[in-house]
């Protein structure tokens, strides 16, 4: 999975993260997650840590695209949260469950994230909305995947806005371009000409061989 894309996203809960909820745009978060799945699925492996608000969004879009999405996605979950797993987990056959650190929520999350970030070589990470956990994932990802690009979608607010403040300089379109499909094509380097492939093993290694070409005129 050398071309894998990591998704870090969440919808802030005003009760647990008021500072993030005040700037978050839930409509933009939903649109950005949907656009990312649309751009990547069948073209790049997509990896994320299960989130009860995000996994159902991904599931809906994935089922509309005619590829074997169980082969293109990798979902990670900590067993610490096994009583809260979304029912949609069952639709993703490629789920890695990471043992909890007994009784410790933060250490359990860190163990899951370390496994995610050491199991794969990522091309990029996309950060959408979210709360403090997004910041934690950003910090760990940046340390363990130093050569990967980081793409904070600032227009979704929440923790993504905080990441932009920490980075200091981010591309202007991450702040004001709401055409998320075009945004991800640009920032992830995925050509609109790339075909989708049903399974990763069906995809040519040579990127140019993945491009669609007009049918020959008889």
N, C-alpha and C positions, 0 to 999 in steps of 0.2 A: 504493500500500500504506500509506495513512495510518493504518490500524488494525492494522498488523503487530505481532506479538508476537515478541520475540527470546528464544530459549532458549539458556542457557549451562549446560551440565551435564557431568558426568563421574563416573566411578567411580575413586576414588583408588587408585594403585598403591603398595603398601607399600614397594616397593624405591625408588621415586622420590619419594614424598611421605609418609613415615611419619607426620609430624605431622598430615596430613589424614586418612590412613587410620585412625588410631586413633579418630577420632570419627565416621567415615562409617558410614552404615547402608545397605548395598547393596540390601536389600529395599525400604527406603523410597525410595531413588533410583529404582529400577525402577518402583515404584508411582507416584511423582510424575511421572516422564516420561510414562508411559502415560496418566495422568489428564489431563495437559496436552494431549496430542494428542487425547484423547477430547473435551475441552471445546472446543478451538479448531478442529479440522479441519472444514472446510465452513462455518465461521463467521468465522474470522479468518485472514489469511495468517500462516504460521509460518516463521521464519527461524532457521537455526543454522549454526555452523561444524562441519564434519564431525568426528566423534569415533568411533573404531572400536568403542567400547562402546555409544554412544548411538544412532547411525544405525540399527543393526539393531532396536533397541527401537521406534523410531519407525515403521520399516517394517512391523513385525508389526501394530501397532495400526492404522496407516493402511490396510492391506489389508482390515481387517475392517469399515471404514466405507465405505458406498456412495457415495463421491464421487470425483471425478477428482483424487486427491491430488497428482499431478504439477503441478496448476495452483494448489494452495493452499500448497505449501511451496517454499522456496528454500534450497538447501543450498550453502554456500561451502566450498571446499577450496583450500589452498595447494599448488602444485605441488612444493613442497619435500618433501611427504610422499607423492608419487605412488606410491612403492613400498609404501605402507602403506594405501592407500585400501581401505575395506571393499567387498566385492563388492556390498553393497546399494546402493552409489552408482548402479549401473546401473539400479536400479528407479526412481530419482528422476530424471525427465527434465529437471528444472529445477535444474541444477547449474552454479554459476559457479566456474570455476577461475582462481585468481589466480597470476600468475607469481611465482616465488620470488625472493628477494633472494639472489643466488648465494652458497651456502655459509654463510648466516647464518640459523639457525633462528628466533631471536627477531624479527629484522627481517622475515622472511617472514611470521610469524604476525601481526605488527603491520600489515603491508601488507594482508593478508586482512581483518583486523578493521576497518581503516579503510574499506575498500571496502564491507563489510557495513553499517557504521553511517552511511555517506554515501549509499548507494544507496536507502535507505528512510527513511520517517518512521515511527518506532515509537510505539505507544501504551504499551508496557510491556516490561520485560525480566524474565525469570524465571530465578533462579539456583538450581541443584539440585546438591548434593554438590560434587564436583570438587576440584581442587588449585590451584596458583598461577595457572594460566591463567585460571581463573574470576575471580580477583581482578584480573588484568590486563584482562579484558574488562569487568568492572564499572567500573574506573577510566576506560577509554576511552569506554565507553558513556555514563557519567554526564557526561563532558565534551562529547561530540558530540550527545547526545540529551537536553538539559537538561529538556525538558518531559515526558519519559516517566517513568512509574512504575517503581520497581525493587522486585522481589518476591523476597527471599531466603527460600527454604524451609528454615528453620533446622533443622527436625526431621530433615532428611536428613544433617546433619553436614557434615564436610569443609570446603571453602572457604566454603560457605553460612553456616556457623557463624562463620567469621572475618569475613564481611561484616557479620553482625549485630553483632558486637563493634565494628566500625568505625563503623557507623551509630549505635550507641548506643541508639536506641529503635526497636523494630520491633513490629508488632502481635502480641499474645499468641498468636493462632491460628496464626501462622507457626512458632511453637515447639512447639505441642502438639496441633494438630488434624491427625490422620492421614487424615481424609476429604478426600483431595486434590481430588477432583472438585468438591465443594462449596467448598473453599478457593479454587480457581481461578475458579469462577463469581463468587465475591464480589470477589476482588482484581483481576480483569480486567474486571469489569463486563459479563459476558456472561450474559444471562438464560437460564435453563433453558427458557424458552418459545421461544427462537430456533430456527428451522428450520435444517437444514443444506442448503447449495446445492451442486449438483454442480460448478459453476464459479464463480469470483468474479464474472464478468459477469452471472450469473443472480441475484445477490443485490441486493435493493433498497437504495438509499442510505439511505432512511428506516428506522431501526432498528425502529420499531414495525411496519412492513410485513413484517418478517422473522418475526414471531411466528406460531406455529401457532394455529389457531383450531378449535374443535370443529366437526365437520360439522353442517350444518343438518339438523334433524329433519324427515323427509318428512311 
